[in-house]
Amino acid sequence: MGLSTHVLDTMNGCPAVGMKVWFYRVSGGQAQLLREMVLNHDGRSDDPLLEGDELRPGTYRLCFGVADYFRSRGIELPEPPFLDVVPLDFGMADPVAQHYHVPLLTSPWSYSTYRGS
C-alpha cells in the first residue's frame, strides 16, 4: 500500500513547506539512510517513501529538520534550539496490506505524531 508523511507547522498554522526530512530503515541498532527529501507546498513528500517491492515489515525512522525549518521562516531560536532534528521511530507490521501515514505536527517547542490514514 505505501508509506507517506506530512508535516504541519502549528506555530504558523500552515504546511511545513521546505522542511528537510531523512528516512531510514533500522535493523540491529543500525540505521540505513533510504532517502532525503524536502517537503513540497503541502508539507508532504512528492512521492511515497516506500512502495512496491520496497515494502517490508520492520522498524523505520523519519528525522525532521525542525530547527532549520523555523530558522528559514525567520524565527529566532536559542543555541542550541529546544528541538533541532526530531527523530520518529515506528514499526510497520503489514505494509503490503495497510497504508502507513506518519504525520508530524510541530512548533519550535513541541511536536506530536500519530498513525494517520
N, CA, C and O atoms as a GROMACS GRO file, in nm:
protein
  468
    1MET      N    1   0.083  -0.120   0.000
    1MET     CA    2   0.000   0.000   0.000
    1MET      C    3   0.087   0.125   0.000
    1MET      O    4   0.066   0.213  -0.084
    2GLY      N    5   0.184   0.136   0.092
    2GLY     CA    6   0.273   0.252   0.089
    2GLY      C    7   0.295   0.317   0.223
    2GLY      O    8   0.232   0.282   0.323
    3LEU      N    9   0.387   0.413   0.222
    3LEU     CA   10   0.423   0.490   0.340
    3LEU      C   11   0.434   0.635   0.296
    3LEU      O   12   0.497   0.666   0.195
    4SER      N   13   0.373   0.725   0.373
    4SER     CA   14   0.381   0.868   0.342
    4SER      C   15   0.396   0.947   0.472
    4SER      O   16   0.375   0.895   0.581
    5THR      N   17   0.434   1.074   0.457
    5THR     CA   18   0.445   1.164   0.571
    5THR      C   19   0.392   1.302   0.532
    5THR      O   20   0.377   1.334   0.415
    6HIS      N   21   0.365   1.381   0.635
    6HIS     CA   22   0.307   1.514   0.618
    6HIS      C   23   0.345   1.592   0.743
    6HIS      O   24   0.335   1.540   0.853
    7VAL      N   25   0.388   1.717   0.727
    7VAL     CA   26   0.425   1.798   0.843
    7VAL      C   27   0.345   1.927   0.842
    7VAL      O   28   0.337   1.998   0.741
    8LEU      N   29   0.285   1.956   0.957
    8LEU     CA   30   0.212   2.081   0.976
    8LEU      C   31   0.285   2.167   1.079
    8LEU      O   32   0.321   2.120   1.187
    9ASP      N   33   0.305   2.292   1.044
    9ASP     CA   34   0.367   2.392   1.129
    9ASP      C   35   0.255   2.450   1.216
    9ASP      O   36   0.174   2.529   1.169
   10THR      N   37   0.250   2.409   1.344
   10THR     CA   38   0.142   2.453   1.432
   10THR      C   39   0.164   2.594   1.486
   10THR      O   40   0.070   2.656   1.536
   11MET      N   41   0.285   2.646   1.475
   11MET     CA   42   0.311   2.783   1.518
   11MET      C   43   0.246   2.882   1.421
   11MET      O   44   0.187   2.982   1.462
   12ASN      N   45   0.257   2.852   1.292
   12ASN     CA   46   0.208   2.942   1.189
   12ASN      C   47   0.078   2.895   1.124
   12ASN      O   48   0.020   2.967   1.043
   13GLY      N   49   0.033   2.775   1.160
   13GLY     CA   50  -0.091   2.723   1.106
   13GLY      C   51  -0.086   2.693   0.957
   13GLY      O   52  -0.177   2.729   0.882
   14CYS      N   53   0.022   2.627   0.913
   14CYS     CA   54   0.038   2.600   0.770
   14CYS      C   55   0.121   2.474   0.749
   14CYS      O   56   0.183   2.424   0.843
   15PRO      N   57   0.123   2.422   0.626
   15PRO     CA   58   0.212   2.310   0.596
   15PRO      C   59   0.358   2.355   0.610
   15PRO      O   60   0.390   2.472   0.590
   16ALA      N   61   0.445   2.263   0.645
   16ALA     CA   62   0.588   2.292   0.664
   16ALA      C   63   0.662   2.284   0.530
   16ALA      O   64   0.742   2.194   0.508
   17VAL      N   65   0.634   2.378   0.443
   17VAL     CA   66   0.694   2.384   0.310
   17VAL      C   67   0.845   2.399   0.322
   17VAL      O   68   0.894   2.489   0.390
   18GLY      N   69   0.919   2.313   0.255
   18GLY     CA   70   1.064   2.323   0.253
   18GLY      C   71   1.138   2.254   0.366
   18GLY      O   72   1.260   2.256   0.370
   19MET      N   73   1.065   2.190   0.459
   19MET     CA   74   1.134   2.119   0.567
   19MET      C   75   1.211   2.001   0.510
   19MET      O   76   1.161   1.930   0.423
   20LYS      N   77   1.332   1.980   0.559
   20LYS     CA   78   1.412   1.865   0.519
   20LYS      C   79   1.376   1.745   0.605
   20LYS      O   80   1.354   1.758   0.726
   21VAL      N   81   1.371   1.627   0.542
   21VAL     CA   82   1.338   1.503   0.610
   21VAL      C   83   1.432   1.395   0.560
   21VAL      O   84   1.461   1.385   0.441
   22TRP      N   85   1.479   1.313   0.654
   22TRP     CA   86   1.564   1.198   0.624
   22TRP      C   87   1.488   1.072   0.665
   22TRP      O   88   1.426   1.068   0.772
   23PHE      N   89   1.493   0.970   0.581
   23PHE     CA   90   1.418   0.848   0.603
   23PHE      C   91   1.515   0.729   0.608
   23PHE      O   92   1.597   0.711   0.518
   24TYR      N   93   1.504   0.648   0.716
   24TYR     CA   94   1.596   0.537   0.741
   24TYR      C   95   1.521   0.406   0.764
   24TYR      O   96   1.407   0.406   0.811
   25ARG      N   97   1.586   0.296   0.732
   25ARG     CA   98   1.544   0.163   0.777
   25ARG      C   99   1.637   0.130   0.894
   25ARG      O  100   1.758   0.148   0.884
   26VAL      N  101   1.579   0.080   1.005
   26VAL     CA  102   1.657   0.049   1.125
   26VAL      C  103   1.657  -0.102   1.145
   26VAL      O  104   1.551  -0.165   1.150
   27SER      N  105   1.776  -0.159   1.158
   27SER     CA  106   1.788  -0.304   1.180
   27SER      C  107   1.912  -0.331   1.264
   27SER      O  108   2.021  -0.282   1.234
   28GLY      N  109   1.894  -0.410   1.370
   28GLY     CA  110   2.008  -0.443   1.456
   28GLY      C  111   2.076  -0.321   1.515
   28GLY      O  112   2.197  -0.322   1.535
   29GLY      N  113   2.000  -0.217   1.543
   29GLY     CA  114   2.057  -0.096   1.602
   29GLY      C  115   2.124  -0.004   1.501
   29GLY      O  116   2.171   0.104   1.538
   30GLN      N  117   2.130  -0.043   1.375
   30GLN     CA  118   2.192   0.038   1.271
   30GLN      C  119   2.085   0.101   1.183
   30GLN      O  120   1.987   0.036   1.147
   31ALA      N  121   2.104   0.228   1.149
   31ALA     CA  122   2.010   0.299   1.063
   31ALA      C  123   2.072   0.318   0.925
   31ALA      O  124   2.183   0.370   0.912
   32GLN      N  125   1.999   0.273   0.822
   32GLN     CA  126   2.044   0.287   0.684
   32GLN      C  127   1.960   0.394   0.616
   32GLN      O  128   1.838   0.382   0.607
   33LEU      N  129   2.026   0.500   0.569
   33LEU     CA  130   1.955   0.609   0.502
   33LEU      C  131   1.898   0.557   0.370
   33LEU      O  132   1.971   0.505   0.286
   34LEU      N  133   1.766   0.573   0.353
   34LEU     CA  134   1.699   0.532   0.230
   34LEU      C  135   1.676   0.649   0.136
   34LEU      O  136   1.688   0.635   0.014
   35ARG      N  137   1.644   0.765   0.194
   35ARG     CA  138   1.627   0.883   0.110
   35ARG      C  139   1.620   1.010   0.192
   35ARG      O  140   1.585   1.009   0.310
   36GLU      N  141   1.655   1.120   0.127
   36GLU     CA  142   1.642   1.254   0.182
   36GLU      C  143   1.541   1.327   0.095
   36GLU      O  144   1.533   1.302  -0.025
   37MET      N  145   1.466   1.416   0.156
   37MET     CA  146   1.368   1.490   0.078
   37MET      C  147   1.345   1.629   0.137
   37MET      O  148   1.382   1.656   0.251
   38VAL      N  149   1.285   1.713   0.058
   38VAL     CA  150   1.238   1.845   0.101
   38VAL      C  151   1.087   1.844   0.077
   38VAL      O  152   1.041   1.812  -0.033
   39LEU      N  153   1.012   1.881   0.179
   39LEU     CA  154   0.866   1.876   0.169
   39LEU      C  155   0.812   1.982   0.074
   39LEU      O  156   0.864   2.093   0.066
   40ASN      N  157   0.707   1.946   0.002
   40ASN     CA  158   0.651   2.032  -0.102
   40ASN      C  159   0.556   2.139  -0.046
   40ASN      O  160   0.551   2.160   0.075
   41HIS      N  161   0.482   2.205  -0.134
   41HIS     CA  162   0.392   2.316  -0.098
   41HIS      C  163   0.281   2.276  -0.001
   41HIS      O  164   0.219   2.361   0.061
   42ASP      N  165   0.257   2.145   0.011
   42ASP     CA  166   0.154   2.096   0.102
   42ASP      C  167   0.216   2.031   0.227
   42ASP      O  168   0.144   1.970   0.306
   43GLY      N  169   0.348   2.045   0.244
   43GLY     CA  170   0.416   1.985   0.359
   43GLY      C  171   0.428   1.834   0.349
   43GLY      O  172   0.440   1.765   0.450
   44ARG      N  173   0.423   1.782   0.226
   44ARG     CA  174   0.429   1.637   0.203
   44ARG      C  175   0.547   1.602   0.114
   44ARG      O  176   0.603   1.688   0.045
   45SER      N  177   0.584   1.474   0.118
   45SER     CA  178   0.683   1.426   0.022
   45SER      C  179   0.613   1.413  -0.113
   45SER      O  180   0.495   1.378  -0.120
   46ASP      N  181   0.685   1.440  -0.220
   46ASP     CA  182   0.624   1.433  -0.353
   46ASP      C  183   0.585   1.291  -0.391
   46ASP      O  184   0.487   1.270  -0.462
   47ASP      N  185   0.662   1.193  -0.345
   47ASP     CA  186   0.638   1.053  -0.379
   47ASP      C  187   0.623   0.972  -0.251
   47ASP      O  188   0.669   1.015  -0.146
   48PRO      N  189   0.560   0.854  -0.258
   48PRO     CA  190   0.557   0.767  -0.140
   48PRO      C  191   0.700   0.736  -0.095
   48PRO      O  192   0.790   0.723  -0.178
   49LEU      N  193   0.719   0.723   0.035
   49LEU     CA  194   0.852   0.691   0.088
   49LEU      C  195   0.892   0.548   0.054
   49LEU      O  196   1.009   0.520   0.025
   50LEU      N  197   0.796   0.459   0.059
   50LEU     CA  198   0.816   0.319   0.021
   50LEU      C  199   0.696   0.274  -0.059
   50LEU      O  200   0.583   0.314  -0.030
   51GLU      N  201   0.720   0.192  -0.158
   51GLU     CA  202   0.610   0.131  -0.232
   51GLU      C  203   0.662   0.009  -0.306
   51GLU      O  204   0.782  -0.011  -0.318
   52GLY      N  205   0.571  -0.072  -0.353
   52GLY     CA  206   0.607  -0.190  -0.432
   52GLY      C  207   0.694  -0.287  -0.357
   52GLY      O  208   0.665  -0.323  -0.243
   53ASP      N  209   0.803  -0.331  -0.420
   53ASP     CA  210   0.894  -0.430  -0.362
   53ASP      C  211   0.970  -0.378  -0.240
   53ASP      O  212   1.024  -0.458  -0.164
   54GLU      N  213   0.973  -0.246  -0.222
   54GLU     CA  214   1.043  -0.189  -0.106
   54GLU      C  215   0.965  -0.210   0.024
   54GLU      O  216   1.022  -0.198   0.133
   55LEU      N  217   0.836  -0.240   0.013
   55LEU     CA  218   0.751  -0.253   0.132
   55LEU      C  219   0.784  -0.382   0.207
   55LEU      O  220   0.752  -0.492   0.162
   56ARG      N  221   0.847  -0.364   0.322
   56ARG     CA  222   0.882  -0.477   0.407
   56ARG      C  223   0.850  -0.443   0.552
   56ARG      O  224   0.870  -0.330   0.596
   57PRO      N  225   0.800  -0.542   0.626
   57PRO     CA  226   0.780  -0.518   0.769
   57PRO      C  227   0.914  -0.480   0.833
   57PRO      O  228   1.019  -0.527   0.791
   58GLY      N  229   0.909  -0.396   0.934
   58GLY     CA  230   1.031  -0.359   1.003
   58GLY      C  231   1.017  -0.229   1.078
   58GLY      O  232   0.909  -0.172   1.088
   59THR      N  233   1.132  -0.184   1.129
   59THR     CA  234   1.139  -0.059   1.203
   59THR      C  235   1.202   0.046   1.112
   59THR      O  236   1.300   0.020   1.042
   60TYR      N  237   1.143   0.165   1.113
   60TYR     CA  238   1.188   0.275   1.028
   60TYR      C  239   1.202   0.401   1.113
   60TYR      O  240   1.149   0.409   1.224
   61ARG      N  241   1.273   0.498   1.058
   61ARG     CA  242   1.294   0.626   1.129
   61ARG      C  243   1.278   0.740   1.029
   61ARG      O  244   1.335   0.738   0.920
   62LEU      N  245   1.201   0.838   1.068
   62LEU     CA  246   1.193   0.966   0.997
   62LEU      C  247   1.258   1.071   1.086
   62LEU      O  248   1.229   1.078   1.206
   63CYS      N  249   1.346   1.152   1.030
   63CYS     CA  250   1.410   1.261   1.103
   63CYS      C  251   1.372   1.391   1.034
   63CYS      O  252   1.396   1.410   0.915
   64PHE      N  253   1.312   1.481   1.111
   64PHE     CA  254   1.258   1.606   1.059
   64PHE      C  255   1.346   1.723   1.102
   64PHE      O  256   1.375   1.738   1.221
   65GLY      N  257   1.390   1.805   1.008
   65GLY     CA  258   1.475   1.921   1.037
   65GLY      C  259   1.395   2.040   1.087
   65GLY      O  260   1.378   2.139   1.016
   66VAL      N  261   1.347   2.029   1.210
   66VAL     CA  262   1.256   2.128   1.267
   66VAL      C  263   1.324   2.264   1.288
   66VAL      O  264   1.270   2.366   1.244
   67ALA      N  265   1.441   2.268   1.352
   67ALA     CA  266   1.506   2.397   1.383
   67ALA      C  267   1.542   2.472   1.255
   67ALA      O  268   1.515   2.592   1.244
   68ASP      N  269   1.601   2.404   1.158
   68ASP     CA  270   1.636   2.472   1.033
   68ASP      C  271   1.514   2.526   0.962
   68ASP      O  272   1.517   2.634   0.904
   69TYR      N  273   1.405   2.450   0.966
   69TYR     CA  274   1.281   2.496   0.904
   69TYR      C  275   1.234   2.627   0.968
   69TYR      O  276   1.205   2.724   0.898
   70PHE      N  277   1.228   2.632   1.102
   70PHE     CA  278   1.178   2.754   1.168
   70PHE      C  279   1.276   2.870   1.150
   70PHE      O  280   1.233   2.985   1.137
   71ARG      N  281   1.406   2.842   1.151
   71ARG     CA  282   1.502   2.949   1.123
   71ARG      C  283   1.479   3.006   0.983
   71ARG      O  284   1.488   3.128   0.963
   72SER      N  285   1.450   2.919   0.886
   72SER     CA  286   1.426   2.967   0.749
   72SER      C  287   1.302   3.055   0.740
   72SER      O  288   1.287   3.132   0.645
   73ARG      N  289   1.213   3.044   0.837
   73ARG     CA  290   1.092   3.128   0.843
   73ARG      C  291   1.116   3.255   0.925
   73ARG      O  292   1.022   3.332   0.949
   74GLY      N  293   1.240   3.277   0.968
   74GLY     CA  294   1.275   3.399   1.040
   74GLY      C  295   1.253   3.392   1.190
   74GLY      O  296   1.257   3.495   1.258
   75ILE      N  297   1.230   3.273   1.243
   75ILE     CA  298   1.211   3.257   1.388
   75ILE      C  299   1.348   3.250   1.455
   75ILE      O  300   1.432   3.168   1.418
   76GLU      N  301   1.370   3.336   1.554
   76GLU     CA  302   1.495   3.332   1.629
   76GLU      C  303   1.486   3.221   1.732
   76GLU      O  304   1.395   3.218   1.814
   77LEU      N  305   1.581   3.131   1.727
   77LEU     CA  306   1.586   3.018   1.820
   77LEU      C  307   1.712   3.028   1.904
   77LEU      O  308   1.814   3.078   1.858
   78PRO      N  309   1.706   2.980   2.029
   78PRO     CA  310   1.827   2.979   2.111
   78PRO      C  311   1.926   2.878   2.055
   78PRO      O  312   1.891   2.794   1.972
   79GLU      N  313   2.049   2.887   2.101
   79GLU     CA  314   2.151   2.791   2.060
   79GLU      C  315   2.200   2.717   2.183
   79GLU      O  316   2.259   2.781   2.270
   80PRO      N  317   2.180   2.590   2.197
   80PRO     CA  318   2.113   2.504   2.099
   80PRO      C  319   1.961   2.522   2.106
   80PRO      O  320   1.908   2.561   2.210
   81PRO      N  321   1.893   2.492   1.996
   81PRO     CA  322   1.747   2.504   1.997
   81PRO      C  323   1.685   2.395   2.084
   81PRO      O  324   1.744   2.290   2.105
   82PHE      N  325   1.565   2.422   2.134
   82PHE     CA  326   1.495   2.321   2.214
   82PHE      C  327   1.472   2.196   2.132
   82PHE      O  328   1.500   2.085   2.179
   83LEU      N  329   1.421   2.210   2.010
   83LEU     CA  330   1.407   2.099   1.915
   83LEU      C  331   1.495   2.130   1.795
   83LEU      O  332   1.487   2.240   1.739
   84ASP      N  333   1.578   2.036   1.757
   84ASP     CA  334   1.663   2.053   1.640
   84ASP      C  335   1.613   1.959   1.531
   84ASP      O  336   1.530   1.996   1.449
   85VAL      N  337   1.663   1.837   1.532
   85VAL     CA  338   1.613   1.733   1.442
   85VAL      C  339   1.526   1.639   1.526
   85VAL      O  340   1.571   1.585   1.627
   86VAL      N  341   1.402   1.621   1.484
   86VAL     CA  342   1.309   1.535   1.557
   86VAL      C  343   1.307   1.398   1.492
   86VAL      O  344   1.263   1.383   1.378
   87PRO      N  345   1.356   1.294   1.566
   87PRO     CA  346   1.352   1.158   1.512
   87PRO      C  347   1.226   1.085   1.556
   87PRO      O  348   1.187   1.092   1.673
   88LEU      N  349   1.163   1.015   1.464
   88LEU     CA  350   1.046   0.933   1.497
   88LEU      C  351   1.075   0.791   1.451
   88LEU      O  352   1.090   0.766   1.331
   89ASP      N  353   1.084   0.698   1.544
   89ASP     CA  354   1.098   0.557   1.511
   89ASP      C  355   0.960   0.493   1.517
   89ASP      O  356   0.883   0.517   1.610
   90PHE      N  357   0.929   0.412   1.418
   90PHE     CA  358   0.798   0.347   1.412
   90PHE      C  359   0.812   0.213   1.343
   90PHE      O  360   0.905   0.190   1.266
   91GLY      N  361   0.718   0.125   1.372
   91GLY     CA  362   0.719  -0.008   1.312
   91GLY      C  363   0.607  -0.024   1.212
   91GLY      O  364   0.498   0.031   1.228
   92MET      N  365   0.636  -0.100   1.108
   92MET     CA  366   0.533  -0.135   1.010
   92MET      C  367   0.522  -0.287   1.009
   92MET      O  368   0.613  -0.356   0.963
   93ALA      N  369   0.411  -0.339   1.060
   93ALA     CA  370   0.390  -0.483   1.071
   93ALA      C  371   0.337  -0.543   0.941
   93ALA      O  372   0.372  -0.657   0.907
   94ASP      N  373   0.254  -0.469   0.869
   94ASP     CA  374   0.190  -0.524   0.749
   94ASP      C  375   0.181  -0.418   0.640
   94ASP      O  376   0.070  -0.377   0.604
   95PRO      N  377   0.294  -0.371   0.588
   95PRO     CA  378   0.291  -0.261   0.491
   95PRO      C  379   0.236  -0.299   0.354
   95PRO      O  380   0.205  -0.210   0.275
   96VAL      N  381   0.221  -0.427   0.325
   96VAL     CA  382   0.166  -0.466   0.196
   96VAL      C  383   0.014  -0.450   0.196
   96VAL      O  384  -0.044  -0.407   0.097
   97ALA      N  385  -0.050  -0.484   0.309
   97ALA     CA  386  -0.196  -0.478   0.317
   97ALA      C  387  -0.248  -0.346   0.372
   97ALA      O  388  -0.366  -0.314   0.355
   98GLN      N  389  -0.162  -0.268   0.439
   98GLN     CA  390  -0.208  -0.144   0.503
   98GLN      C  391  -0.120  -0.027   0.461
   98GLN      O  392   0.001  -0.042   0.444
   99HIS      N  393  -0.182   0.090   0.446
   99HIS     CA  394  -0.106   0.212   0.421
   99HIS      C  395  -0.062   0.270   0.556
   99HIS      O  396  -0.140   0.270   0.652
  100TYR      N  397   0.059   0.318   0.563
  100TYR     CA  398   0.111   0.382   0.684
  100TYR      C  399   0.136   0.528   0.650
  100TYR      O  400   0.210   0.560   0.557
  101HIS      N  401   0.074   0.617   0.728
  101HIS     CA  402   0.093   0.761   0.712
  101HIS      C  403   0.144   0.813   0.846
  101HIS      O  404   0.080   0.792   0.949
  102VAL      N  405   0.258   0.882   0.844
  102VAL     CA  406   0.322   0.929   0.968
  102VAL      C  407   0.329   1.082   0.964
  102VAL      O  408   0.427   1.138   0.914
  103PRO      N  409   0.226   1.150   1.015
  103PRO     CA  410   0.228   1.296   1.018
  103PRO      C  411   0.302   1.349   1.142
  103PRO      O  412   0.312   1.282   1.244
  104LEU      N  413   0.353   1.470   1.128
  104LEU     CA  414   0.417   1.540   1.239
  104LEU      C  415   0.352   1.677   1.248
  104LEU      O  416   0.341   1.748   1.149
  105LEU      N  417   0.310   1.713   1.368
  105LEU     CA  418   0.261   1.848   1.398
  105LEU      C  419   0.367   1.910   1.487
  105LEU      O  420   0.400   1.852   1.591
  106THR      N  421   0.420   2.026   1.449
  106THR     CA  422   0.534   2.078   1.524
  106THR      C  423   0.537   2.230   1.533
  106THR      O  424   0.483   2.301   1.448
  107SER      N  425   0.602   2.276   1.638
  107SER     CA  426   0.639   2.416   1.658
  107SER      C  427   0.786   2.410   1.701
  107SER      O  428   0.843   2.301   1.709
  108PRO      N  429   0.849   2.524   1.729
  108PRO     CA  430   0.988   2.517   1.777
  108PRO      C  431   1.003   2.453   1.916
  108PRO      O  432   1.114   2.420   1.958
  109TRP      N  433   0.888   2.435   1.987
  109TRP     CA  434   0.895   2.388   2.125
  109TRP      C  435   0.816   2.260   2.152
  109TRP      O  436   0.817   2.210   2.265
  110SER      N  437   0.747   2.207   2.050
  110SER     CA  438   0.667   2.088   2.075
  110SER      C  439   0.643   2.013   1.945
  110SER      O  440   0.657   2.068   1.836
  111TYR      N  441   0.605   1.885   1.961
  111TYR     CA  442   0.563   1.808   1.845
  111TYR      C  443   0.474   1.694   1.890
  111TYR      O  444   0.478   1.653   2.006
  112SER      N  445   0.393   1.645   1.797
  112SER     CA  446   0.314   1.526   1.821
  112SER      C  447   0.301   1.451   1.689
  112SER      O  448   0.320   1.507   1.581
  113THR      N  449   0.269   1.325   1.701
  113THR     CA  450   0.253   1.241   1.584
  113THR      C  451   0.146   1.137   1.612
  113THR      O  452   0.102   1.120   1.726
  114TYR      N  453   0.105   1.069   1.510
  114TYR     CA  454   0.006   0.962   1.522
  114TYR      C  455   0.011   0.882   1.393
  114TYR      O  456   0.074   0.923   1.296
  115ARG      N  457  -0.053   0.769   1.393
  115ARG     CA  458  -0.063   0.693   1.268
  115ARG      C  459  -0.187   0.742   1.195
  115ARG      O  460  -0.300   0.722   1.239
  116GLY      N  461  -0.164   0.805   1.083
  116GLY     CA  462  -0.273   0.858   1.003
  116GLY      C  463  -0.319   0.757   0.900
  116GLY      O  464  -0.277   0.642   0.899
  117SER      N  465  -0.407   0.803   0.812
  117SER     CA  466  -0.459   0.713   0.709
  117SER      C  467  -0.422   0.765   0.570
  117SER      O  468  -0.457   0.703   0.470
   0.00000   0.00000   0.00000
